Amino acid sequence: MKKSFKIIIMFYLLMSILSIKALYAEYMESLSLLPLTHYLSEEELDLMPEWVDGRERSIAPAGPVRPVAEFEPATAVLVRYPLGFSVNFIKLLAEEIEVLTIVSNETVKNQAISAYTSAQVDMDKCKFIFAPTNSYWTRDFGPWYSFDANNELSVIDFTYNRPRPLDDAFIPIYAVYDTLNCYTMSIVQTGGNYMSDGIGIAAASHIAYTENSNNQTVVNQQMLEFLGIEDYHVVQDPNNTYIDHIDCWGKFLAPDKIIIREVASTHPRYNALEQMATYWANQMSSYNRPFRVYRVYTPNDQPYSNSLILNDRVFVPIMNSPYDESALQAYRDAMPGYKVYGVLNNTYNPWESTDALHCRTHEIADRRMLHIAHMPLAYEQETQDFYTIEADIISYGGADIIADSTKVFFRANQGDFNSVNMSHFDGDLYFAEIPYPAIGDTIFYYIHSVDASNKRANNPIMGEHDPHYFVISRDDTEPPIIEHEPVTVINGYQLPYTITAQVTDNTAVAEVIFEYRREGSDEIFTLDMSEYEENLWSCQLQSNHLNSFSAVYYRIVAKDYAQNISYFPDDDLWILCDLNLPIDDVVKPLAHDMLVAVYPNPISFNQSELNIKYSTSNTKQVKFELYNVKGQKLYEFKQYNRKNDTRNIQLELGDQIKSRLKSGIYFIKMTTNDYTQSKKLVIIK
């Protein structure tokens, strides 16, 4: 009875929306505006003033409500046929998750099935929903989600900020299809301009207010009532384009992480983007800790921030440019434990700086997800016998929490993880005590739980790959010790160049930073160094980091958790490194054979490709071999016959290779008829 009543209410809501927009639909058809563009036509701009007045709000979900972040568990991905990308991407998606395709009628459905079948898509993972639509921008007109006070997933509708009635009517149709409660805000919104942390913070560009007559009170109140947004960051769009969507320049990767696009200092949007990065670095996340800001380099306005997160996978739009690999690496660095894929598009629907993969897809939230809500302990803790970890653990599917599988995993410094069971206290609340850490230790921990339906969850979401941490305070006055072999020359053909250092501390190293500048300039650029092996830290210098430098001055900075700082070299000294050859995006052919570069280096087992750049003086056989430090040959690459040119090939790190490797140092050997050269490769398992 309850379900029938819901369907009747949603049916009348849908009919109301369609009748309000009927005149526009006829007008649109008469003008033959299809196919549509991502930006508004002149006719659509003329209709906007009347369009935004057409929606009435419904009651809000029973509160308090919690927003659903796009990095939370998803059961499917929503797309529309005809597609806005290659059908091969559907095949990739269907390998891991259900694909829900919007089709307007049976004829279009059959066309989609034919295209999917031809591309060898797993059709068992494909479902279809009938709905007429104006466009394939499912992100922009698709549903928003929140969980209400009864732990039921709700669909949140809004007036789509495009006068496109079929797209605007989709959310109630989807709610009926998936038998979900649908609630309607009276404000104008769009999915490309909404990022939520899944707790109580959301971000958007300024149009979230300006398209609602700058009525900030009404907007903020409805975001709170319908979505549980307590802290709504509405900021001036740093891109200053027609679209003003946040996904064109930034996105939340976790409750305390945001990635923001980066450009060269000569780019017209450089100052605005740097101000945005500074703004977020100074904001407190829902974890009561400052946001961790990550950057992805987009010198030609590549849409790398317009990415899709689906469970433990990240799909990044790439452009077949020299900057693609560094973009993928930026996501790997920011999201340890995730599998990162680069996705090229076809020439018919190319990725654009304002319209890419995130715009044309939409995750379907898991209504039965297992959710762990936890406020991490403050960074610094006073010495005590044990530390209490509390969490609310909710099975939205109503399944029992399995006690023996609900644990806190923890380790001190670089040790192994141990675990303690969490005890049920009351309602959804569980707790555990981490026993007897030593003074000065850094404690890393995460919470893990399983319910009776076999739903699994971690907090943080990637568990051991990216744990919470805190430091047991002590009178630590000893700074880290940095050991590094200075680099005095870097040739252009060696890029990307890996900088390494050994950094140790009497407690634990918090962060290591590579700082560099031009001669005679006070402007300092920074790169975060990552720990690829115990006490060994590295970063990669890309060509875009050096721009037109003829030489670079650099130093390495290390901090521990007591904020003791050390420098290499000491005090105010810097290392001078000459840049011997012009730094070009494309390495020029050499007059002799050369193994130019092996990257990424270090390489993680999460990465599927190893890139090898080399040059030969004339046509000849080229052979590549992989050796361990004992000189044992582990793998011989297929020989390549190349002309006089600089080439770039990829080695797929398949199971055959990975089964013979472990963490450590290896060597790639290149052999031609009259030449042999080796380069060191660091592998992290």
Secondary structure by P-SEA (a helix, b strand, c coil): caaaaaaaaaaaaaaaaaaaaaaaaaaaaaaccccccccccaaaaaaaaaaaacccccccccccbbbbcccccccbbbbbccccccaaaaaaaaccbbbbbbbccaaaaaaaaaaaaaaccccccbbbbbcccccccccccbbbbbbccccbbbbbbcccccccccccccaaaaaaaabbbbbbbcbbbbccccccccccbbbbccccccccccaaaaaaaaaaacccccccccccccccccccccccccccccccbbbbbbbcccccaaaaaaaaaaaaaacccccccccbbbbbbbcccccccbbbbcccbbbbbbccccaaaaaaaaaaaacccbbbbbbbbcccccccccccccccbbbbcccbbbbbbbbccccccccccbbbbbbbbbcccccccccccbbbbbbcccbbbbbbbbbbccccccccccccccccbbbbbccccccccccccccccccccccccccccccccccbbbbbccccccccccccbbbbbbbbccccccbbbbbcccccccbbbbbbbbbcccccccccccccccccccbbbbbbbbbcccccccccccccbbbbbbbcccccccccccccccccccccccccccccbbbbbbccccbbbbbbbbbcccccccccccbbbbccbbbbbbbcccaaaaaaccbbbbbbbbbcccbbbbbbbbbcc
